[in-house]
Amino acid sequence: MINNSSLAKWDRLNSKQLDSQFQNDIIRGLNCSPFEARAILDSVHKVYGDFFNLTPSLKPGQVQFVITGVENGPSKSLKNADMVTVTLTLDAGTEDLEVKNASGVVGLRLHRLQRICQEALIQGGVLTIEDIANRIFNCGERTLVRDIKALKQQGIVLPLRSTIKDMGRTLSHRVIIVEKWLQGMEYTHIAKSTNHSPSAVSNYVRRFKQVVTLATENYDVHSIAFMAHISIPLAEEYIKLWHHAEIIQIRRNELLGTLKK
């Protein structure tokens, strides 16, 4: 089956004539059918489509990397693994400066480490320690191992290729942050205890409120994740929090106020 979703970017660039030329060359050169030529063209779009898109989609501080897809099993070698292109935020500007001022260089690295791992996962990829050390942070792998251990002691397991299959029901840092907020902690205190900025904490809580609002309107989890711009597993965890977490009354009142709006 041909996946036409990857052709949308080309349609916006008015490249139908190039598509036709490419297909005609493939048909003549490989002596294949038009359907087979279309399938080959679609594969080209899926692999190289992001690089053909001329719309400025990257924000300052963001970069694109090709990494292994999340569906690859741990037994599959990286050489044979399916790859995906993901956009990672290396520098979030003011948000990162706030974290550095509050938690220092190490705290900033922990914050960025969590962010890029979550961004990769949401886009269908998983990073490796080698990726982060040698291609992104330009630091020693032992440094990252210490960072990963420190986060694990806080109950945070990063979605790396080496851990994604063993994560089980371990909470992501976003769920931990929202849970602290539901228990009554303020943004500044949550930020200090989790190596995040107050603005990042505020953003996670805002997404949680969106999920609760959509869930009470009986939207399914796939629609909720799409409209809230989060992953389906995170939407599921947020819904579980809403139903089962210990929520102090002031937070319940705040959530009810959001629902009324």
Accessible surface in RSA format (square Angstrom, percent):
REM  Atomic radii and reference values for relative SASA: ProtOr
REM  Chains: A
REM  Algorithm: Lee & Richards
REM  Probe-radius: 1.40
REM  Slices: 20
REM RES _ NUM      All-atoms   Total-Side   Main-Chain    Non-polar    All polar
REM                ABS   REL    ABS   REL    ABS   REL    ABS   REL    ABS   REL
RES MET A   1   233.28 120.8 149.67  99.1  83.61 199.1 118.04 100.4 115.23 152.7
RES ILE A   2    33.83  19.3  18.61  13.9  15.22  36.7  20.59  14.8  13.24  35.9
RES ASN A   3    70.61  48.7  64.54  62.4   6.07  14.6  22.61  54.4  48.00  46.4
RES ASN A   4    95.57  65.9  85.02  82.2  10.55  25.4  29.09  70.0  66.48  64.3
RES SER A   5    82.04  69.3  56.82  75.8  25.22  58.1  55.25 117.6  26.79  37.5
RES SER A   6    22.20  18.8  10.39  13.9  11.81  27.2  20.74  44.2   1.46   2.0
RES LEU A   7    10.51   5.9  10.51   7.5   0.00   0.0  10.51   7.4   0.00   0.0
RES ALA A   8    45.46  41.8  40.39  62.3   5.06  11.5  44.39  62.5   1.06   2.8
RES LYS A   9    60.50  29.5  59.31  36.4   1.20   2.8  40.60  36.5  19.90  21.2
RES TRP A  10    32.30  13.0  32.05  15.5   0.25   0.6  32.19  17.2   0.11   0.2
RES ASP A  11    73.26  51.3  63.05  62.8  10.21  24.1  21.00  49.4  52.27  52.1
RES ARG A  12   152.30  63.9 121.96  62.2  30.34  72.2  76.52 104.6  75.78  45.9
RES LEU A  13    62.84  35.0  40.50  29.0  22.34  56.2  44.33  31.1  18.51  49.8
RES ASN A  14   133.63  92.2 107.32 103.7  26.31  63.4  29.70  71.5 103.93 100.5
RES SER A  15     7.09   6.0   4.39   5.9   2.71   6.2   6.64  14.2   0.45   0.6
RES LYS A  16   142.00  69.3 140.09  86.0   1.91   4.5  82.82  74.5  59.18  63.0
RES GLN A  17   159.84  89.4 150.46 110.0   9.38  22.3  57.12 121.6 102.72  77.9
RES LEU A  18   108.72  60.5 104.92  75.1   3.79   9.5 105.25  73.9   3.46   9.3
RES ASP A  19    13.14   9.2  12.70  12.6   0.44   1.0   4.30  10.1   8.84   8.8
RES SER A  20    57.35  48.5  55.03  73.4   2.32   5.3  27.10  57.7  30.25  42.4
RES GLN A  21   107.57  60.1 103.45  75.6   4.12   9.8  30.92  65.8  76.64  58.1
RES PHE A  22    68.35  34.2  64.66  40.1   3.69   9.6  68.06  41.3   0.29   0.8
RES GLN A  23    30.53  17.1  30.53  22.3   0.00   0.0   5.36  11.4  25.17  19.1
RES ASN A  24    70.72  48.8  69.45  67.1   1.27   3.0   6.99  16.8  63.73  61.6
RES ASP A  25    67.15  47.0  58.70  58.4   8.46  20.0  26.16  61.6  40.99  40.9
RES ILE A  26    29.66  16.9  29.03  21.6   0.63   1.5  29.66  21.4   0.00   0.0
RES ILE A  27    51.53  29.3  49.36  36.8   2.17   5.2  49.36  35.5   2.17   5.9
RES ARG A  28   169.92  71.3 140.44  71.6  29.48  70.2  77.40 105.8  92.51  56.1
RES GLY A  29    63.61  78.4   0.00   N/A  63.61  78.4  33.97  93.2  29.63  66.4
RES LEU A  30   114.30  63.7  89.60  64.1  24.70  62.1  94.25  66.2  20.05  54.0
RES ASN A  31   140.35  96.8 118.47 114.5  21.88  52.7  27.27  65.6 113.08 109.3
RES CYS A  32    24.71  18.7  11.80  13.2  12.91  30.3  17.99  45.6   6.72   7.2
RES SER A  33    47.87  40.4  39.94  53.3   7.93  18.3  40.56  86.4   7.30  10.2
RES PRO A  34    92.13  67.1  90.39  82.4   1.74   6.3  90.76  74.9   1.37   8.5
RES PHE A  35   136.09  68.1 128.81  79.8   7.27  18.9 133.91  81.2   2.17   6.2
RES GLU A  36    87.73  50.4  85.56  64.7   2.17   5.2  31.69  61.3  56.04  45.8
RES ALA A  37     0.00   0.0   0.00   0.0   0.00   0.0   0.00   0.0   0.00   0.0
RES ARG A  38    80.42  33.8  80.35  41.0   0.06   0.2  23.81  32.5  56.61  34.3
RES ALA A  39    35.60  32.7  32.17  49.6   3.43   7.8  32.86  46.3   2.74   7.3
RES ILE A  40    61.19  34.8  58.25  43.4   2.94   7.1  61.09  44.0   0.10   0.3
RES LEU A  41     5.65   3.1   5.65   4.0   0.00   0.0   5.65   4.0   0.00   0.0
RES ASP A  42     4.84   3.4   4.72   4.7   0.12   0.3   0.72   1.7   4.12   4.1
RES SER A  43    54.17  45.8  53.58  71.5   0.59   1.4  27.41  58.4  26.75  37.5
RES VAL A  44    42.14  27.7  40.08  36.3   2.06   5.0  42.09  36.6   0.05   0.1
RES HIS A  45     3.46   1.9   0.99   0.7   2.47   6.3   0.99   1.0   2.47   2.9
RES LYS A  46   114.73  56.0  82.28  50.5  32.46  77.3  41.21  37.1  73.52  78.3
RES VAL A  47    92.04  60.6  78.18  70.8  13.86  33.4  83.03  72.1   9.01  24.4
RES TYR A  48   116.29  54.3 116.29  66.2   0.00   0.0  70.17  52.7  46.12  56.9
RES GLY A  49     4.48   5.5   0.00   N/A   4.48   5.5   3.99  11.0   0.48   1.1
RES ASP A  50    53.51  37.5  39.26  39.1  14.26  33.7   5.63  13.2  47.88  47.8
RES PHE A  51   116.83  58.4  89.16  55.2  27.66  72.0  94.01  57.0  22.82  65.3
RES PHE A  52    73.80  36.9  68.32  42.3   5.48  14.2  71.50  43.4   2.30   6.6
RES ASN A  53    35.16  24.2  20.86  20.2  14.30  34.4   2.43   5.9  32.73  31.6
RES LEU A  54   141.41  78.8 116.20  83.1  25.21  63.4 120.96  84.9  20.45  55.0
RES THR A  55    82.94  59.0  73.46  74.5   9.48  22.6  53.71  72.1  29.23  44.2
RES PRO A  56   127.97  93.3  95.49  87.0  32.48 118.1 107.65  88.9  20.32 126.3
RES SER A  57    78.59  66.4  50.20  67.0  28.39  65.4  40.91  87.1  37.69  52.8
RES LEU A  58    81.14  45.2  58.22  41.6  22.92  57.6  58.34  41.0  22.80  61.4
RES LYS A  59   142.31  69.4 137.06  84.1   5.25  12.5  81.75  73.6  60.56  64.5
RES PRO A  60   130.78  95.3 106.26  96.9  24.52  89.1 118.31  97.7  12.47  77.5
RES GLY A  61    33.01  40.7   0.00   N/A  33.01  40.7  18.88  51.8  14.13  31.6
RES GLN A  62    39.09  21.9  27.05  19.8  12.03  28.7   0.65   1.4  38.43  29.1
RES VAL A  63    50.95  33.5  49.29  44.6   1.66   4.0  50.95  44.3   0.00   0.0
RES GLN A  64    62.43  34.9  37.34  27.3  25.09  59.7   9.95  21.2  52.48  39.8
RES PHE A  65    32.43  16.2  28.89  17.9   3.54   9.2  32.43  19.7   0.00   0.0
RES VAL A  66    63.50  41.8  58.93  53.3   4.57  11.0  58.93  51.2   4.57  12.4
RES ILE A  67     1.81   1.0   0.37   0.3   1.44   3.5   1.81   1.3   0.00   0.0
RES THR A  68     2.57   1.8   1.32   1.3   1.25   3.0   1.32   1.8   1.25   1.9
RES GLY A  69     5.64   7.0   0.00   N/A   5.64   7.0   5.41  14.8   0.23   0.5
RES VAL A  70    31.98  21.0  29.99  27.1   1.99   4.8  29.99  26.1   1.99   5.4
RES GLU A  71   153.90  88.4 132.52 100.3  21.38  50.9  64.45 124.7  89.45  73.0
RES ASN A  72     9.57   6.6   2.62   2.5   6.94  16.7   1.92   4.6   7.64   7.4
RES GLY A  73    24.88  30.7   0.00   N/A  24.88  30.7  19.10  52.4   5.78  12.9
RES PRO A  74    92.32  67.3  69.86  63.7  22.46  81.6  71.67  59.2  20.65 128.4
RES SER A  75   115.07  97.2  75.74 101.1  39.33  90.6  55.86 118.9  59.22  83.0
RES LYS A  76    82.03  40.0  73.48  45.1   8.55  20.3  47.24  42.5  34.79  37.1
RES SER A  77    55.36  46.8  41.48  55.4  13.88  32.0  51.13 108.9   4.23   5.9
RES LEU A  78    93.28  52.0  81.91  58.6  11.38  28.6  82.05  57.6  11.24  30.2
RES LYS A  79   184.96  90.2 147.17  90.3  37.80  90.0 100.18  90.2  84.79  90.3
RES ASN A  80    98.19  67.7  78.18  75.6  20.01  48.2  23.69  57.0  74.50  72.0
RES ALA A  81    10.40   9.6   0.00   0.0  10.40  23.7   0.00   0.0  10.40  27.6
RES ASP A  82    99.92  70.0  95.19  94.7   4.74  11.2  30.35  71.4  69.58  69.4
RES MET A  83    95.06  49.2  65.32  43.2  29.74  70.8  64.70  55.0  30.36  40.2
RES VAL A  84    47.10  31.0  39.80  36.0   7.30  17.6  47.10  40.9   0.00   0.0
RES THR A  85    35.33  25.1  13.25  13.4  22.08  52.6   3.74   5.0  31.58  47.7
RES VAL A  86     0.91   0.6   0.00   0.0   0.91   2.2   0.91   0.8   0.00   0.0
RES THR A  87    32.02  22.8  29.38  29.8   2.64   6.3  15.82  21.3  16.20  24.5
RES LEU A  88     0.00   0.0   0.00   0.0   0.00   0.0   0.00   0.0   0.00   0.0
RES THR A  89    15.52  11.0  15.52  15.7   0.00   0.0  11.67  15.7   3.85   5.8
RES LEU A  90    45.99  25.6  43.64  31.2   2.34   5.9  43.76  30.7   2.23   6.0
RES ASP A  91    68.33  47.9  65.22  64.9   3.11   7.4  16.09  37.9  52.23  52.1
RES ALA A  92    33.25  30.6  10.26  15.8  22.99  52.3  18.93  26.7  14.31  37.9
RES GLY A  93    35.35  43.6   0.00   N/A  35.35  43.6  33.64  92.3   1.71   3.8
RES THR A  94    95.05  67.6  89.54  90.8   5.51  13.1  53.47  71.8  41.58  62.9
RES GLU A  95    40.41  23.2  37.79  28.6   2.62   6.2   6.95  13.4  33.46  27.3
RES ASP A  96     2.65   1.9   2.46   2.4   0.19   0.4   2.63   6.2   0.02   0.0
RES LEU A  97   110.67  61.6 110.33  78.9   0.34   0.9 110.58  77.7   0.09   0.2
RES GLU A  98    63.22  36.3  57.37  43.4   5.86  13.9  28.93  56.0  34.29  28.0
RES VAL A  99     0.75   0.5   0.32   0.3   0.43   1.0   0.75   0.7   0.00   0.0
RES LYS A 100    94.82  46.3  89.96  55.2   4.86  11.6  34.15  30.7  60.67  64.6
RES ASN A 101   131.90  91.0  94.62  91.4  37.28  89.8  31.02  74.6 100.89  97.5
RES ALA A 102    64.69  59.5  22.93  35.4  41.76  95.0  33.35  47.0  31.34  83.0
RES SER A 103    36.68  31.0   8.24  11.0  28.44  65.5  15.62  33.3  21.06  29.5
RES GLY A 104    31.79  39.2   0.00   N/A  31.79  39.2  28.75  78.9   3.04   6.8
RES VAL A 105    98.32  64.7  92.92  84.1   5.41  13.0  92.92  80.7   5.41  14.7
RES VAL A 106    82.96  54.6  81.83  74.1   1.13   2.7  81.83  71.1   1.13   3.1
RES GLY A 107     3.10   3.8   0.00   N/A   3.10   3.8   2.40   6.6   0.70   1.6
RES LEU A 108    18.77  10.5  18.77  13.4   0.00   0.0  18.77  13.2   0.00   0.0
RES ARG A 109    54.24  22.8  51.40  26.2   2.83   6.7  21.31  29.1  32.93  20.0
RES LEU A 110     9.88   5.5   9.88   7.1   0.00   0.0   9.88   6.9   0.00   0.0
RES HIS A 111     2.07   1.1   1.66   1.2   0.42   1.1   1.65   1.7   0.42   0.5
RES ARG A 112    58.97  24.8  58.97  30.1   0.00   0.0   4.58   6.3  54.40  33.0
RES LEU A 113     0.25   0.1   0.25   0.2   0.00   0.0   0.25   0.2   0.00   0.0
RES GLN A 114     0.09   0.0   0.09   0.1   0.00   0.0   0.09   0.2   0.00   0.0
RES ARG A 115    23.99  10.1  22.08  11.3   1.91   4.6  23.71  32.4   0.28   0.2
RES ILE A 116     0.00   0.0   0.00   0.0   0.00   0.0   0.00   0.0   0.00   0.0
RES CYS A 117     0.43   0.3   0.00   0.0   0.43   1.0   0.13   0.3   0.29   0.3
RES GLN A 118    14.87   8.3  14.87  10.9   0.00   0.0   0.02   0.0  14.85  11.3
RES GLU A 119    31.55  18.1  29.99  22.7   1.56   3.7  16.57  32.1  14.98  12.2
RES ALA A 120     0.18   0.2   0.18   0.3   0.00   0.0   0.18   0.3   0.00   0.0
RES LEU A 121    47.07  26.2  38.81  27.8   8.26  20.8  38.81  27.3   8.26  22.2
RES ILE A 122    69.58  39.6  43.85  32.7  25.73  62.0  44.87  32.3  24.71  67.1
RES GLN A 123    73.50  41.1  47.97  35.1  25.53  60.8  36.63  78.0  36.87  28.0
RES GLY A 124    26.13  32.2   0.00   N/A  26.13  32.2  22.68  62.2   3.44   7.7
RES GLY A 125     0.00   0.0   0.00   N/A   0.00   0.0   0.00   0.0   0.00   0.0
RES VAL A 126     2.78   1.8   2.61   2.4   0.18   0.4   2.78   2.4   0.00   0.0
RES LEU A 127     0.30   0.2   0.10   0.1   0.20   0.5   0.10   0.1   0.20   0.5
RES THR A 128    15.11  10.7  13.32  13.5   1.79   4.3  13.12  17.6   1.99   3.0
RES ILE A 129    38.33  21.8  36.12  26.9   2.22   5.3  36.12  26.0   2.22   6.0
RES GLU A 130    93.92  53.9  92.27  69.8   1.65   3.9  44.10  85.3  49.82  40.7
RES ASP A 131    19.06  13.4  18.64  18.6   0.42   1.0   0.19   0.5  18.87  18.8
RES ILE A 132     0.73   0.4   0.73   0.5   0.00   0.0   0.73   0.5   0.00   0.0
RES ALA A 133     0.90   0.8   0.06   0.1   0.84   1.9   0.06   0.1   0.84   2.2
RES ASN A 134    99.80  68.8  70.74  68.4  29.06  70.0  27.26  65.6  72.54  70.1
RES ARG A 135   108.15  45.4  81.90  41.7  26.26  62.5  47.85  65.4  60.30  36.5
RES ILE A 136    22.19  12.6   0.92   0.7  21.27  51.3   1.63   1.2  20.56  55.8
RES PHE A 137    41.94  21.0  17.81  11.0  24.13  62.8  22.25  13.5  19.69  56.4
RES ASN A 138   133.33  91.9 112.58 108.8  20.75  50.0  24.63  59.3 108.70 105.1
RES CYS A 139    37.32  28.2  18.88  21.1  18.43  43.3  30.23  76.6   7.09   7.6
RES GLY A 140    42.07  51.9   0.00   N/A  42.07  51.9  32.89  90.3   9.18  20.6
RES GLU A 141    72.11  41.4  66.86  50.6   5.25  12.5  22.55  43.6  49.56  40.5
RES ARG A 142   200.50  84.2 198.38 101.1   2.12   5.0  69.32  94.7 131.18  79.5
RES THR A 143    27.75  19.7  27.61  28.0   0.14   0.3   8.69  11.7  19.06  28.8
RES LEU A 144     0.60   0.3   0.60   0.4   0.00   0.0   0.60   0.4   0.00   0.0
RES VAL A 145    80.37  52.9  79.00  71.5   1.37   3.3  79.48  69.1   0.90   2.4
RES ARG A 146   149.01  62.6 143.29  73.0   5.72  13.6  68.88  94.1  80.13  48.6
RES ASP A 147     6.08   4.3   5.84   5.8   0.24   0.6   0.24   0.6   5.84   5.8
RES ILE A 148    30.36  17.3  30.07  22.4   0.29   0.7  30.07  21.7   0.29   0.8
RES LYS A 149   131.63  64.2 128.10  78.6   3.53   8.4  73.54  66.2  58.09  61.9
RES ALA A 150    36.37  33.4  32.69  50.4   3.68   8.4  34.37  48.4   2.01   5.3
RES LEU A 151     0.31   0.2   0.31   0.2   0.00   0.0   0.31   0.2   0.00   0.0
RES LYS A 152   132.28  64.5 122.12  74.9  10.16  24.2  65.46  58.9  66.82  71.2
RES GLN A 153   137.78  77.0  97.47  71.2  40.31  96.0  43.85  93.3  93.93  71.2
RES GLN A 154    76.19  42.6  48.97  35.8  27.22  64.8  39.91  84.9  36.28  27.5
RES GLY A 155    36.97  45.6   0.00   N/A  36.97  45.6  32.27  88.6   4.69  10.5
RES ILE A 156     5.28   3.0   4.55   3.4   0.73   1.8   4.55   3.3   0.73   2.0
RES VAL A 157    26.76  17.6  23.79  21.5   2.98   7.2  25.93  22.5   0.83   2.3
RES LEU A 158     2.57   1.4   1.28   0.9   1.29   3.2   1.39   1.0   1.18   3.2
RES PRO A 159     0.52   0.4   0.15   0.1   0.38   1.4   0.15   0.1   0.38   2.3
RES LEU A 160     1.09   0.6   1.09   0.8   0.00   0.0   1.09   0.8   0.00   0.0
RES ARG A 161    38.01  16.0  33.71  17.2   4.30  10.2   9.51  13.0  28.50  17.3
RES SER A 162    83.13  70.2  50.75  67.7  32.38  74.6  56.76 120.9  26.38  37.0
RES THR A 163    31.33  22.3  30.81  31.2   0.52   1.2  31.33  42.1   0.00   0.0
RES ILE A 164    33.97  19.3  22.89  17.1  11.07  26.7  22.89  16.5  11.07  30.1
RES LYS A 165   108.25  52.8  76.51  46.9  31.75  75.6  47.73  43.0  60.53  64.5
RES ASP A 166   120.87  84.7  89.89  89.5  30.98  73.3  34.45  81.1  86.42  86.2
RES MET A 167    26.42  13.7  23.28  15.4   3.15   7.5  22.85  19.4   3.58   4.7
RES GLY A 168    73.86  91.1   0.00   N/A  73.86  91.1  42.26 116.0  31.60  70.8
RES ARG A 169   208.10  87.4 188.63  96.2  19.47  46.3  82.97 113.4 125.12  75.8
RES THR A 170    52.11  37.1  29.66  30.1  22.45  53.5  17.31  23.3  34.80  52.6
RES LEU A 171    55.41  30.9  52.67  37.7   2.74   6.9  53.31  37.4   2.10   5.6
RES SER A 172    19.67  16.6  16.76  22.4   2.92   6.7  17.04  36.3   2.63   3.7
RES HIS A 173     1.67   0.9   1.33   0.9   0.34   0.9   0.39   0.4   1.28   1.5
RES ARG A 174    31.21  13.1  31.21  15.9   0.00   0.0   0.89   1.2  30.32  18.4
RES VAL A 175     0.59   0.4   0.59   0.5   0.00   0.0   0.59   0.5   0.00   0.0
RES ILE A 176    24.85  14.1  24.70  18.4   0.15   0.4  24.70  17.8   0.15   0.4
RES ILE A 177     0.18   0.1   0.18   0.1   0.00   0.0   0.18   0.1   0.00   0.0
RES VAL A 178     0.00   0.0   0.00   0.0   0.00   0.0   0.00   0.0   0.00   0.0
RES GLU A 179    51.15  29.4  51.15  38.7   0.00   0.0   5.03   9.7  46.13  37.7
RES LYS A 180    54.25  26.5  54.22  33.3   0.03   0.1  13.15  11.8  41.11  43.8
RES TRP A 181     3.81   1.5   3.81   1.8   0.00   0.0   0.16   0.1   3.65   5.9
RES LEU A 182     0.06   0.0   0.06   0.0   0.00   0.0   0.06   0.0   0.00   0.0
RES GLN A 183    98.57  55.1  78.19  57.1  20.38  48.5  20.78  44.2  77.79  59.0
RES GLY A 184    24.66  30.4   0.00   N/A  24.66  30.4   6.85  18.8  17.81  39.9
RES MET A 185    59.45  30.8  54.73  36.2   4.72  11.2  44.35  37.7  15.10  20.0
RES GLU A 186    96.21  55.2  96.18  72.8   0.04   0.1  39.03  75.5  57.19  46.7
RES TYR A 187    67.63  31.6  66.30  37.7   1.33   3.5  53.29  40.0  14.34  17.7
RES THR A 188    74.00  52.6  72.58  73.6   1.42   3.4  60.49  81.2  13.51  20.4
RES HIS A 189   106.16  58.0 102.37  71.2   3.78   9.7  62.73  64.7  43.42  50.5
RES ILE A 190     0.00   0.0   0.00   0.0   0.00   0.0   0.00   0.0   0.00   0.0
RES ALA A 191     4.08   3.8   3.57   5.5   0.51   1.2   3.75   5.3   0.32   0.9
RES LYS A 192   143.13  69.8 124.34  76.3  18.79  44.7  71.06  64.0  72.07  76.8
RES SER A 193    55.69  47.1  26.68  35.6  29.01  66.8  37.48  79.8  18.20  25.5
RES THR A 194     3.86   2.7   3.42   3.5   0.44   1.0   3.42   4.6   0.44   0.7
RES ASN A 195    21.64  14.9  21.60  20.9   0.04   0.1   0.04   0.1  21.60  20.9
RES HIS A 196     3.56   1.9   1.18   0.8   2.38   6.1   0.00   0.0   3.56   4.1
RES SER A 197     0.28   0.2   0.00   0.0   0.28   0.6   0.28   0.6   0.00   0.0
RES PRO A 198    49.26  35.9  48.34  44.1   0.92   3.4  48.65  40.2   0.61   3.8
RES SER A 199    56.41  47.7  42.93  57.3  13.48  31.1  47.43 101.0   8.97  12.6
RES ALA A 200     5.47   5.0   2.91   4.5   2.56   5.8   5.47   7.7   0.00   0.0
RES VAL A 201     0.00   0.0   0.00   0.0   0.00   0.0   0.00   0.0   0.00   0.0
RES SER A 202    42.26  35.7  41.15  54.9   1.11   2.5  10.80  23.0  31.46  44.1
RES ASN A 203    49.92  34.4  47.40  45.8   2.52   6.1  17.55  42.2  32.37  31.3
RES TYR A 204    16.64   7.8  16.64   9.5   0.00   0.0   5.99   4.5  10.65  13.1
RES VAL A 205     0.74   0.5   0.74   0.7   0.00   0.0   0.74   0.6   0.00   0.0
RES ARG A 206   112.36  47.2 110.51  56.3   1.86   4.4  59.87  81.8  52.49  31.8
RES ARG A 207    49.94  21.0  49.94  25.5   0.00   0.0   2.60   3.6  47.34  28.7
RES PHE A 208     0.00   0.0   0.00   0.0   0.00   0.0   0.00   0.0   0.00   0.0
RES LYS A 209    37.04  18.1  36.57  22.4   0.46   1.1  12.38  11.1  24.66  26.3
RES GLN A 210    61.95  34.6  57.53  42.0   4.42  10.5  27.13  57.8  34.82  26.4
RES VAL A 211     0.13   0.1   0.13   0.1   0.00   0.0   0.13   0.1   0.00   0.0
RES VAL A 212     1.62   1.1   1.15   1.0   0.47   1.1   1.62   1.4   0.00   0.0
RES THR A 213    39.42  28.0  39.42  40.0   0.00   0.0  37.58  50.5   1.84   2.8
RES LEU A 214    29.21  16.3  29.21  20.9   0.00   0.0  29.21  20.5   0.00   0.0
RES ALA A 215    21.71  20.0   8.16  12.6  13.56  30.8   9.39  13.2  12.32  32.6
RES THR A 216    60.59  43.1  30.61  31.0  29.98  71.5  36.77  49.4  23.83  36.0
RES GLU A 217   114.20  65.6  94.70  71.6  19.49  46.4  18.43  35.6  95.77  78.2
RES ASN A 218   138.32  95.4 106.71 103.1  31.61  76.1  31.23  75.2 107.09 103.5
RES TYR A 219   106.11  49.5  91.27  51.9  14.84  38.6  49.41  37.1  56.71  69.9
RES ASP A 220    81.87  57.3  68.94  68.6  12.93  30.6  49.13 115.6  32.74  32.6
RES VAL A 221    33.13  21.8  27.95  25.3   5.18  12.5  27.95  24.3   5.18  14.1
RES HIS A 222   116.81  63.8 110.66  76.9   6.15  15.7  77.96  80.3  38.85  45.2
RES SER A 223    36.53  30.9  31.10  41.5   5.43  12.5  11.94  25.4  24.59  34.5
RES ILE A 224     0.87   0.5   0.87   0.6   0.00   0.0   0.87   0.6   0.00   0.0
RES ALA A 225     4.81   4.4   4.14   6.4   0.68   1.5   4.14   5.8   0.68   1.8
RES PHE A 226   161.18  80.6 150.09  93.0  11.10  28.9 158.81  96.3   2.38   6.8
RES MET A 227    77.83  40.3  56.66  37.5  21.17  50.4  31.04  26.4  46.79  62.0
RES ALA A 228     0.60   0.6   0.00   0.0   0.60   1.4   0.60   0.9   0.00   0.0
RES HIS A 229   135.72  74.2 110.61  76.9  25.11  64.2  75.61  77.9  60.11  69.9
RES ILE A 230    11.94   6.8   1.07   0.8  10.88  26.2   1.68   1.2  10.27  27.9
RES SER A 231    25.14  21.2  18.22  24.3   6.91  15.9  17.22  36.7   7.91  11.1
RES ILE A 232    60.77  34.6  58.11  43.3   2.67   6.4  58.11  41.8   2.67   7.2
RES PRO A 233    85.84  62.6  84.55  77.1   1.29   4.7  85.22  70.4   0.63   3.9
RES LEU A 234    14.28   8.0  11.03   7.9   3.25   8.2  13.64   9.6   0.65   1.7
RES ALA A 235     0.00   0.0   0.00   0.0   0.00   0.0   0.00   0.0   0.00   0.0
RES GLU A 236    75.83  43.5  73.32  55.5   2.50   6.0  19.04  36.8  56.79  46.4
RES GLU A 237    44.76  25.7  44.54  33.7   0.21   0.5  13.78  26.6  30.98  25.3
RES TYR A 238     0.73   0.3   0.73   0.4   0.00   0.0   0.00   0.0   0.73   0.9
RES ILE A 239    36.87  21.0  36.14  26.9   0.73   1.8  36.87  26.5   0.00   0.0
RES LYS A 240   101.29  49.4  99.49  61.0   1.80   4.3  66.98  60.3  34.31  36.5
RES LEU A 241    14.95   8.3  13.37   9.6   1.58   4.0  14.77  10.4   0.18   0.5
RES TRP A 242    43.08  17.3  35.57  17.2   7.52  17.7  27.71  14.8  15.38  24.9
RES HIS A 243   118.41  64.7  86.11  59.9  32.30  82.6  55.68  57.4  62.73  73.0
RES HIS A 244   149.25  81.6 117.81  81.9  31.44  80.4  81.87  84.4  67.38  78.4
RES ALA A 245    16.76  15.4   0.23   0.4  16.53  37.6   9.19  12.9   7.58  20.1
RES GLU A 246   149.64  85.9 136.39 103.2  13.25  31.5  58.04 112.3  91.60  74.8
RES ILE A 247    17.45   9.9   0.10   0.1  17.35  41.8   0.87   0.6  16.58  45.0
RES ILE A 248    70.72  40.2  62.28  46.4   8.44  20.3  70.56  50.8   0.15   0.4
RES GLN A 249   113.90  63.7 106.23  77.6   7.67  18.3  55.39 117.9  58.51  44.4
RES ILE A 250   108.57  61.8 102.72  76.5   5.85  14.1 104.18  75.0   4.39  11.9
RES ARG A 251    13.03   5.5  13.03   6.6   0.00   0.0   0.25   0.3  12.78   7.7
RES ARG A 252    89.91  37.8  89.49  45.6   0.42   1.0  21.21  29.0  68.71  41.6
RES ASN A 253    80.17  55.3  70.39  68.0   9.78  23.5  26.30  63.3  53.87  52.1
RES GLU A 254    62.57  35.9  50.99  38.6  11.58  27.6  33.08  64.0  29.49  24.1
RES LEU A 255     1.42   0.8   1.01   0.7   0.42   1.1   1.01   0.7   0.42   1.1
RES LEU A 256    84.46  47.0  84.21  60.2   0.25   0.6  84.21  59.1   0.25   0.7
RES GLY A 257    27.23  33.6   0.00   N/A  27.23  33.6  25.64  70.4   1.59   3.6
RES THR A 258    39.85  28.3  33.79  34.3   6.06  14.4  25.95  34.9  13.90  21.0
RES LEU A 259    51.31  28.6  28.00  20.0  23.30  58.6  28.32  19.9  22.99  61.9
RES LYS A 260   181.98  88.8 143.30  87.9  38.68  92.1  94.96  85.5  87.01  92.7
RES LYS A 261   215.54 105.2 149.15  91.5  66.39 158.1 113.46 102.1 102.08 108.7
END  Absolute sums over single chains surface
CHAIN  1 A    14957.5      12266.9       2690.5       8448.4       6509.0
END  Absolute sums over all chains
TOTAL         14957.5      12266.9       2690.5       8448.4       6509.0
